Amino acid sequence: MTVIAMTREMGSRGGDVALGLADRLGLEIVHHELVEHDLAARLTLPESAVHHFLEGQASLLERWKIDRSRLSLYTKEEILELACRGNVLIRGWGAAQLLRSIGNVLCIRVCAPMRCREDVLLARVSSLKDREEARAEIERNDAAHAKVIQRLFKADWRDSEQYDMVLNTERLPIDFCVDQVAQLAALPNFQQTERSRRALADRLIEYRIHDGLYGLNNKHGLAALQISVDAGKVFLNGIVADNEIAHMIERAVSQTEGVIEVDNQMRIMPAARKIS
């Protein structure tokens, strides 16, 4: 069950590498359109609004309508659900940043110098007149992507330490890039184990819980609540305001898909002493 998380720069031919890997390893490629469609449905917004927001082109009204915290939660859930399915190559969306800690997930970055990226874009986009326009489009796309990754994961998407392999397509042929990633994917380190499968499932459960508690968090403030998941068993720690809130939290968590058991270790906030 191969899972590849790929970050690619616009014009780096990362899409060609992804297609070669999908053909070689029998993987499903997840394009941004699919994720945007699902996010828009869950946020009850037009797909165009979500696309514009993630591309850094949202209008003031679109930015006002989008709940950024919920968008972050839904994005992470979508990525984890895809990874749990296996045999998938997820392009972009911060998948590498989110899945980096999962043992069997292979994180790849495809890049190229600016002049090479300009050449590719000019060859593929007929509406671009010259290098200046191509560079402006690339820089806008890079800035939007960097902003999304920073907002969702507090990370720099260009940091090479977040990837298992970085491929510069200026001098590396696409077939060679595909060969190298395929060889890496075949190593024992990147084979799914019971431990890595459980880690993915537990991470997904954790974000589903946060999603289910979103309304309670907005109403009562659950900053002190600590949630951890181990093999479907959820551990709740921290201090909450009263027993009623504690019961609501436990009930919501126990009803979350994938939860097997809840260990409630929450404490009730001590009542304030009256000053006579």
Beta strands, then each sheet from edge to edge (+ up, - down):
strand 1: 3-8
strand 2: 28-30
strand 3: 88-91
strand 4: 106-111
strand 5: 165-168
strand 6: 226-230
strand 7: 233-237
strand 8: 239-240
strand 9: 261-264
strand 10: 267-268
sheet 1: 2+ 3+ 1+ 4+ 5+
sheet 2: 6+ 7- 9-
sheet 3: 8+ 10+
end
